[in-house]
Amino acid sequence: MGRAEIRRAMKNEKKTKTATYNLTKAQLDAMVREQIENELVKIRQQATDDAVNTAMILLLTLPLEVLMDHYWPKSYAKRIPQFTAYVLEYYERWQNGELDMEKLKEDLWDYGGVRLEEGGQNSG
């Protein structure tokens, strides 16, 4: 095989490896928009997951700290495991639809003096 044939073969090989597409600006914009939307969905899901994880940590740790510091300073080591088990049990019951959110919010208002409103605003 001569030099010209080798060059021609290398050139053809290079062409077959590189795909070339002709797109209109609208098509390219649509592809970019789709990729951005997909990335935003992932970011939103990650933010939601992070918020739920933070809420769960606070749900468990803040009451524990209050009980340990103000209600059970001498006996918390014995009582906290049972308390935590009950909290998790009630959470599972709520997830299974066994507890009514409106009733829980009503109890929070009646006994705790805190009213939770839609939109995350607290008053009490």
C-alpha positions in Angstrom: 0.0 0.0 0.0 1.5 3.4 -1.0 1.7 6.5 1.0 -1.3 8.1 -0.7 -3.4 5.1 0.0 -2.3 5.0 3.7 -3.2 8.7 4.0 -6.6 8.2 2.3 -7.3 5.2 4.6 -6.4 7.3 7.7 -8.5 10.2 6.6 -11.5 7.9 6.0 -11.0 6.2 9.4 -10.9 9.6 11.0 -14.2 10.6 9.3 -16.0 7.5 10.4 -15.0 8.1 14.0 -16.3 11.6 14.0 -20.1 11.9 13.7 -21.3 15.2 12.3 -24.9 16.5 12.9 -26.6 19.4 11.4 -29.1 21.0 13.8 -31.1 24.1 13.7 -30.8 26.6 16.5 -34.3 25.6 17.7 -33.3 22.0 17.9 -30.0 22.8 19.7 -31.9 25.1 22.1 -34.4 22.3 22.8 -31.6 19.8 23.5 -29.9 22.2 25.9 -33.2 23.0 27.6 -33.9 19.3 28.1 -30.5 18.7 29.6 -30.9 21.7 32.0 -34.4 20.5 33.0 -33.1 17.0 33.7 -30.3 18.4 35.9 -32.8 20.7 37.7 -35.0 17.7 38.5 -32.0 15.9 40.0 -31.0 19.0 42.0 -34.5 19.4 43.3 -34.7 15.8 44.4 -31.4 16.1 46.2 -32.6 19.2 48.0 -35.8 17.5 49.0 -33.9 14.5 50.3 -31.6 16.7 52.3 -34.5 18.7 53.8 -36.3 15.5 54.8 -33.1 14.1 56.3 -32.6 17.3 58.3 -36.2 17.3 59.4 -36.0 13.7 60.6 -32.7 14.4 62.5 -34.4 17.4 64.2 -37.6 15.4 64.9 -35.6 12.9 66.9 -32.8 15.0 68.4 -34.5 18.1 69.6 -37.1 16.4 71.8 -34.4 14.1 73.2 -32.2 17.0 74.2 -35.2 18.7 75.9 -36.1 15.6 77.8 -32.5 15.0 78.8 -31.9 18.6 79.9 -35.2 19.5 81.5 -37.4 16.5 82.3 -35.3 13.4 82.9 -31.8 14.7 83.9 -31.1 11.7 86.1 -33.0 8.9 84.3 -32.7 9.8 80.7 -30.3 6.9 80.0 -33.0 4.5 80.9 -36.0 6.3 79.4 -34.7 7.7 76.1 -34.5 4.3 74.2 -38.2 3.7 75.0 -39.2 7.3 74.1 -37.3 7.0 70.8 -39.0 3.7 70.0 -42.4 5.3 70.6 -41.6 8.2 68.4 -40.5 5.9 65.6 -43.6 3.7 66.1 -45.9 6.7 65.9 -44.1 7.9 62.7 -44.7 4.5 61.1 -48.3 4.6 62.2 -48.7 8.0 60.5 -47.0 6.7 57.3 -49.4 3.8 57.3 -52.4 6.2 57.5 -53.3 5.1 61.1 -52.8 8.6 62.5 -54.7 11.6 61.2 -52.5 14.7 60.6 -55.4 17.1 61.4 -55.9 15.4 64.8 -52.1 15.6 65.5 -52.1 19.3 64.6 -55.2 19.8 66.8 -53.4 18.1 69.8 -50.4 20.2 69.2 -52.6 23.3 69.4 -54.7 22.1 72.3 -51.9 20.8 74.5 -48.8 22.5 73.2 -50.2 25.9 72.3 -48.6 25.8 68.8 -50.7 26.1 65.7 -49.1 25.0 62.4 -50.5 26.8 59.3 -50.0 26.0 55.7 -46.9 27.7 54.3 -44.8 26.9 57.4 -45.9 29.9 59.5 -46.2 29.3 63.2 -48.4 31.1 65.7 -49.3 30.3 69.2 
